[in-house]
Amino acid sequence: MRPIITLFFSAFLLIMLTNFRLTASAFYVDSQSGNDSNPGTREQPFQTIEKVNSLKLQPGDSVYFAGGQAFNGTLRLKCLTGTKDQSIFIGSFGNGRSILNGGSETAIQADSCSWLQIKNLILTGNGRLSKNRGSGVELRHGQNCRIDSIEAKGFFWSGVKVVGGQNLRITHVYAHDNGFSGINVESDGQDSGGLEGSGRKTFRNLYIANCVAENNPGCPEVKENHSGNGILIGGVTNGTIEYCEAMNNGWDMPREGNGPVGIWAYQSDSITIQYCYSHDNKTSATGKDGGGFDFDGGVTNSVMQFNLSANNEGAGYGLFQYYGASVWKNNIIRNNISYNDGRKNGQAGFLMWIANGSPELMSNCEIYENTVVNVYGHAVSFEPGDYPGFNFRNNIFMITGKFASIVNGNYSGATFENNQAWSTSQKFPFAFPEVRQIIPSDLGINIPATEKPHN
């Protein structure tokens, strides 16, 4: 009996070892010299994305596409499970980065993956106006994933689109010439910042840094919601966006209502946006927004600091509460600069708006040590409504617009304390104790001093 048991155990062990690799593997793909019948080594690489899609990648496995070469199709990664010490890696080898061309679809589709890294790739689509209906990377329900050093362009939706998950890092992404946005992260049940949302903030631990979202103009076919955003996140708890730039987005959005913004968050908690530059963003001829930064409906316990907003058609910093959003409260806006924002519609450096005017839905915001310089619009503007607990302290406001005011609109509930204000129009709805009119002789304050010519 013992020999039979031993033989059975040996056969079982052989089957197990055949089906489960004990060491991680590296697979190589070369569209020029490869063949899908090859073993996928560097010396004998695969040739196509379709072959990679057939692999059952294990923890620690890597897939390398030949740098400088193009690969057509959608890379589909489903239910891949890496570990903290053995992540699954997708990237390039050789000279330069490889190009994954999704054509009319998404370039990389990753569903329910954990400990996945996507790095050093160029992702292309046929173009937002050329029947593409995908995104560069679409990551759904990922855990502990990282997207790094990616260029994504020519997609109808987003360069990087993320739905659901937690513990995600997006770094060094250049997302340009896409329709809806450069980078879009949302929890399950959100609607990309529309006029309604579930209010769930279930996406946890997001980090976005050193990314650029440029010339994502919008989706002319999409008229029921905004498009043309730079970087936006929704339904996130504990997120950071830092050292990012958003520019020249939103200029081809057709919608007449709510519009795009350079960098913004909605329905989120404990968000920090810092050290970012958002400029030259736009909206439609009759659309709203088109601003630099925005804490929108349902944002709580969040901070915007050390950012620069410049030359946007909309407000530099929007503080908005749309219909159907959960409560907006307890936010901080500090140490930011707005320079010549509100170019198109004379909005403001700071713009406050609450959809139904209900003060219990939007309250408590500390706005201090910011600087607004504007030749177009107002320094601060309030849409009708009450804004209890909105405190403006130690800010500097300088405006030169002919019809602009330091503070525009009904600021019921808001307080102003120790702010410095300069204006050529002297249109103040209330007295600033420190008001100065801008005059050329006021050197060192309004105009840099210059040396007198020598005799």
C-alpha positions in Angstrom: 0.0 0.0 0.0 2.8 2.4 0.9 4.4 2.3 -2.6 1.0 3.2 -4.1 0.5 6.1 -1.8 4.0 7.3 -2.5 3.4 7.1 -6.3 0.2 8.9 -6.0 1.7 11.8 -3.9 4.6 12.1 -6.4 2.2 12.4 -9.3 0.1 15.0 -7.5 3.2 17.0 -6.7 4.4 16.9 -10.3 1.0 18.2 -11.4 1.1 21.0 -8.9 4.6 22.0 -10.0 3.6 21.9 -13.6 0.7 24.4 -13.0 2.3 26.7 -10.5 5.7 28.3 -11.3 7.9 28.7 -8.2 9.9 31.7 -9.7 8.8 34.9 -11.4 9.1 35.1 -15.1 9.9 37.9 -17.5 8.2 38.0 -20.9 9.4 40.0 -23.9 7.4 41.3 -26.9 8.9 42.5 -30.1 6.6 43.4 -33.0 9.4 43.2 -35.6 11.4 40.1 -34.7 9.0 38.3 -32.4 6.7 35.3 -32.9 3.8 34.3 -30.7 5.0 30.7 -31.0 8.2 31.7 -29.2 8.7 31.1 -25.4 8.7 34.9 -24.8 12.3 35.3 -23.7 14.4 38.3 -24.7 16.2 36.1 -27.3 12.9 34.7 -28.6 10.2 37.2 -27.8 6.5 37.2 -28.5 5.1 39.5 -31.2 1.6 40.7 -30.2 -0.6 42.0 -27.5 -3.0 39.2 -28.1 -0.4 36.7 -26.9 0.2 38.7 -23.7 -3.5 38.6 -23.1 -3.4 34.8 -23.1 -0.8 34.6 -20.3 -1.7 33.8 -16.7 0.6 36.3 -15.0 1.7 35.4 -11.5 3.2 37.4 -8.6 6.6 38.9 -9.7 6.0 38.4 -13.4 7.0 41.2 -15.8 6.0 41.9 -19.4 8.3 44.1 -21.5 7.4 45.6 -24.9 10.2 46.6 -27.2 11.0 50.3 -26.9 10.3 52.5 -30.0 8.0 49.9 -31.5 4.2 50.1 -31.9 1.8 47.4 -30.7 -1.9 47.5 -31.8 -4.8 46.4 -29.7 -6.0 46.5 -26.1 -3.8 45.0 -23.4 -6.3 43.2 -21.1 -5.3 42.5 -17.5 -7.9 40.8 -15.4 -7.8 39.6 -11.8 -4.0 39.7 -11.6 -2.8 39.3 -8.1 0.7 40.4 -7.2 2.1 40.9 -3.7 3.9 43.8 -1.9 7.3 42.1 -2.5 6.4 40.7 -6.0 4.3 43.1 -8.0 3.3 42.4 -11.6 5.1 44.8 -13.9 4.2 46.1 -17.4 6.7 48.2 -19.2 9.3 48.7 -21.9 12.8 47.4 -22.7 15.5 48.5 -25.0 15.7 52.0 -26.5 12.9 54.4 -25.6 9.4 53.6 -24.7 7.1 51.3 -26.5 3.8 52.5 -28.0 0.6 50.7 -27.3 -2.0 51.8 -29.8 -5.6 51.2 -28.6 -7.0 52.4 -31.9 -10.7 53.0 -31.4 -10.6 51.4 -27.9 -8.7 51.6 -24.6 -5.0 50.9 -24.7 -4.7 49.1 -21.3 -7.8 47.7 -19.5 -7.0 46.4 -16.0 -9.9 45.0 -13.9 -9.7 43.8 -10.3 -5.9 43.7 -10.2 -3.6 44.1 -7.1 0.0 45.2 -6.8 0.2 46.0 -10.5 2.7 48.5 -12.0 2.4 50.1 -15.4 5.4 52.1 -16.4 7.4 53.7 -19.2 4.8 53.4 -22.0 3.2 55.6 -24.6 -0.5 55.0 -25.1 -2.2 56.3 -28.2 -5.8 56.3 -29.6 -7.2 57.3 -32.9 -8.2 60.7 -31.5 -11.1 62.1 -29.6 -12.8 63.2 -32.9 -11.9 60.0 -34.8 -14.3 57.4 -33.3 -12.1 56.4 -30.3 -14.3 55.5 -27.3 -11.7 54.5 -24.8 -9.0 55.8 -22.4 -5.3 55.3 -22.3 -5.3 53.3 -19.1 -8.6 52.2 -17.6 -8.1 50.8 -14.1 -11.1 49.4 -12.3 -11.2 48.2 -8.7 -7.5 48.0 -8.4 -5.6 47.6 -5.1 -2.1 48.9 -4.4 -1.4 49.7 -8.1 1.0 52.2 -9.6 0.9 54.1 -12.9 4.2 55.9 -13.6 5.9 57.6 -16.5 3.1 57.2 -19.0 2.2 59.4 -22.0 -1.5 59.0 -23.0 -3.0 60.9 -26.0 -5.8 60.6 -28.5 -8.6 59.1 -26.4 -12.2 60.1 -26.2 -12.4 59.8 -22.5 -9.3 60.2 -20.4 -5.6 59.6 -20.6 -5.9 57.8 -17.2 -9.3 56.7 -16.0 -9.7 55.0 -12.6 -13.0 53.6 -11.2 -13.0 52.2 -7.7 -10.2 50.7 -5.6 -7.7 52.0 -3.1 -4.0 52.7 -2.5 -3.2 54.1 -5.9 -0.2 56.1 -7.1 -0.2 58.1 -10.4 3.1 59.8 -11.1 4.9 61.4 -14.0 1.9 61.1 -16.4 1.7 63.3 -19.4 -2.0 63.2 -20.6 -2.8 65.4 -23.5 -5.2 65.7 -26.5 -7.9 63.6 -24.9 -11.6 64.4 -24.7 -13.1 64.2 -21.2 -10.0 64.7 -19.1 -6.3 64.1 -18.6 -6.7 62.1 -15.4 -10.0 61.1 -13.8 -10.3 59.1 -10.6 -13.7 58.3 -9.1 -15.2 55.8 -6.7 -18.0 53.4 -7.6 -21.3 55.2 -8.2 -19.9 58.6 -9.0 -20.6 60.4 -12.2 -17.5 62.4 -12.9 -18.7 65.5 -11.2 -22.1 66.0 -12.8 -25.1 67.4 -11.1 -25.9 64.3 -9.1 -23.8 61.7 -7.3 -24.0 58.9 -4.7 -22.0 60.8 -2.1 -20.0 57.7 -1.3 -16.3 58.5 -0.6 -15.1 54.9 -0.9 -11.9 55.3 -2.9 -9.2 55.4 -0.3 -5.6 56.6 -0.4 -4.8 58.3 -3.7 -1.5 60.0 -4.6 -1.1 62.0 -7.8 2.2 63.8 -8.4 4.4 65.3 -11.1 1.7 64.9 -13.8 0.8 67.2 -16.7 -2.7 67.5 -18.2 -2.5 69.6 -21.3 -4.9 70.4 -24.2 -7.7 68.0 -23.2 -10.3 70.1 -25.1 -13.6 68.3 -24.4 -16.0 66.0 -26.1 -18.2 67.8 -28.7 -20.7 64.9 -28.7 -21.2 65.0 -24.9 -23.8 67.7 -24.0 -25.4 66.2 -20.9 -22.3 67.0 -18.7 -19.0 68.8 -18.8 -15.8 67.6 -20.4 -12.3 69.0 -21.1 -10.9 68.7 -17.6 -7.3 68.5 -16.5 -7.2 66.4 -13.4 -10.3 65.6 -11.4 -11.1 63.2 -8.5 -14.4 62.2 -7.0 -15.5 59.9 -4.1 -12.0 59.9 -2.6 -11.0 59.7 1.0 -7.4 60.7 1.8 -6.0 62.0 -1.4 -3.1 64.2 -2.5 -2.5 66.0 -5.7 0.9 67.8 -5.8 3.5 69.2 -8.2 1.0 68.9 -11.2 0.2 71.2 -14.1 -3.0 71.6 -16.0 -3.2 73.9 -19.0 -5.3 74.8 -22.1 -8.0 72.3 -21.3 -11.7 72.7 -22.0 -11.8 74.8 -25.1 -13.9 72.5 -27.2 -16.6 71.7 -24.7 -20.1 72.3 -26.1 -22.2 72.3 -22.9 -24.0 75.5 -21.9 -24.2 74.6 -18.2 -21.5 73.4 -15.8 -18.0 73.3 -17.3 -14.5 71.9 -16.8 -11.8 72.9 -14.4 -8.0 72.5 -14.5 -7.5 70.6 -11.2 -10.4 69.8 -8.9 -12.2 67.4 -6.4 -15.8 66.6 -5.6 -17.6 64.4 -3.2 -14.3 63.8 -1.4 -12.8 64.0 2.1 -9.3 64.8 3.4 -7.9 66.0 0.1 -4.8 68.1 -0.3 -4.0 70.0 -3.5 -0.7 71.7 -3.3 2.3 73.0 -5.3 0.3 72.9 -8.5 0.0 75.2 -11.5 -3.2 75.5 -13.4 -3.4 78.1 -16.2 -5.1 79.0 -19.5 -8.0 76.7 -19.0 -11.2 77.4 -20.8 -14.9 76.6 -21.2 -17.6 76.9 -23.8 -19.0 80.2 -25.0 -22.0 79.9 -22.7 -20.6 77.4 -20.2 -19.7 77.8 -16.6 -16.4 77.1 -14.8 -13.3 77.0 -17.0 -11.2 77.8 -13.9 -7.9 76.8 -12.3 -8.8 74.9 -9.1 -12.1 73.8 -7.5 -13.4 72.2 -4.3 -16.8 71.2 -5.6 -19.9 69.6 -4.2 -19.5 67.4 -1.1 -15.8 68.2 -0.3 -15.0 68.1 3.4 -11.9 68.5 5.6 -9.7 69.4 2.7 -6.8 71.8 1.9 -5.7 73.8 -1.1 -2.3 75.4 -0.5 0.8 76.9 -2.4 -0.9 76.7 -5.8 -0.7 79.2 -8.7 -3.7 79.8 -11.0 -3.3 82.1 -13.9 -5.0 83.3 -17.1 -8.0 81.0 -16.8 -11.3 81.9 -18.4 -13.1 81.0 -15.1 -12.3 81.7 -11.5 -8.9 80.9 -10.1 -10.3 79.1 -7.1 -13.9 77.8 -7.2 -15.8 76.8 -4.0 -19.0 75.2 -5.3 -21.9 73.1 -4.0 -24.0 71.5 -6.7 -27.5 70.0 -6.5 -27.6 66.6 -4.9 -24.2 66.7 -3.3 -23.5 65.8 0.3 -22.5 68.5 2.7 -19.6 70.8 1.8 -17.7 72.0 5.0 -14.5 72.5 6.9 -12.1 73.3 4.1 -9.0 75.5 4.0 -7.7 77.6 1.2 -4.3 79.2 2.0 -1.1 80.6 0.5 -2.3 80.5 -3.1 -2.0 83.0 -5.9 -4.6 83.9 -8.6 -3.2 86.0 -11.4 -5.5 87.4 -14.1 -8.2 84.7 -13.8 -11.8 85.2 -14.9 -10.6 86.5 -18.3 -13.8 85.5 -20.2 -16.7 86.4 -17.9 -15.2 88.7 -15.3 -15.6 86.1 -12.6 -12.9 86.4 -9.8 -9.9 85.1 -8.1 -12.2 83.4 -5.7 -15.8 82.4 -6.6 -18.4 81.0 -4.3 -21.6 79.3 -5.5 -24.2 77.2 -3.8 -26.9 75.7 -6.0 -30.0 76.1 -3.8 -28.6 78.8 -1.4 -29.1 76.6 1.6 -26.5 77.4 4.3 -26.7 74.1 6.0 -25.2 72.4 2.9 -22.1 74.7 2.6 -20.2 76.2 5.5 -16.9 76.7 7.3 -14.0 77.6 5.1 -10.9 79.4 6.2 -9.4 81.5 3.3 -6.2 83.2 4.4 -2.8 84.5 3.2 -3.8 84.3 -0.5 -2.9 86.8 -3.2 -5.3 87.9 -6.0 -4.0 90.1 -8.9 -6.6 90.8 -11.6 -7.0 93.1 -14.5 -10.2 91.4 -15.7 -12.6 90.5 -12.9 -13.3 90.7 -9.2 -11.0 89.6 -6.4 -13.8 87.7 -4.6 -17.3 87.0 -5.9 -20.3 85.4 -4.3 -23.3 84.0 -6.1 -26.6 84.4 -4.3 -26.8 82.4 -1.0 -25.5 82.3 2.6 -22.0 81.3 3.4 -21.7 80.8 7.2 -18.2 80.4 8.5 -16.4 81.6 5.3 -13.6 83.7 6.8 -11.3 85.7 4.7 -8.2 86.7 6.7 -4.8 88.3 5.8 -5.3 88.1 2.0 -4.0 90.6 -0.5 -6.4 91.8 -3.3 -5.2 93.9 -6.2 -7.6 94.7 -9.1 -7.4 97.2 -12.0 -10.5 96.2 -14.0 -12.7 99.1 -14.9 -15.9 97.5 -13.6 -14.4 95.1 -11.1 -14.8 95.1 -7.3 -12.7 93.7 -4.5 -15.8 91.8 -3.3 -18.8 91.3 -5.6 -22.2 89.9 -4.7 -24.0 89.2 -1.4 -21.5 87.8 1.1 -24.1 87.0 3.8 -22.5 84.9 6.5 -18.9 85.5 5.4 -16.4 87.6 7.3 -13.4 89.7 6.2 -10.5 90.5 8.6 -7.2 92.2 8.1 -7.1 91.9 4.3 -5.0 94.3 2.2 -6.8 95.7 -0.9 -5.8 97.9 -3.8 -8.2 99.0 -6.6 -8.3 101.6 -9.4 -12.1 101.6 -9.3 -12.5 102.0 -5.5 -15.7 99.9 -5.9 -16.0 98.4 -2.4 -19.3 97.1 -1.0 -18.0 97.8 2.5 -15.0 99.6 4.1 -11.6 98.1 4.0 -9.6 99.9 6.6 -6.4 99.3 4.6 -7.7 100.4 1.2 -5.3 102.2 -1.1 -5.9 103.3 -4.6 -3.4 102.2 -7.2 -1.4 105.2 -8.4 1.9 105.3 -10.3 3.6 107.3 -7.6 3.0 104.5 -5.0 6.4 102.8 -5.8 7.3 99.6 -4.1 3.6 98.6 -3.6 2.0 98.7 -7.0 4.8 99.4 -9.5 8.4 98.2 -9.1 10.8 101.1 -8.4 13.2 102.0 -11.1 16.5 103.8 -11.0 16.5 107.5 -12.2 18.6 108.1 -15.3 22.0 109.5 -14.7 22.8 113.0 -15.8 
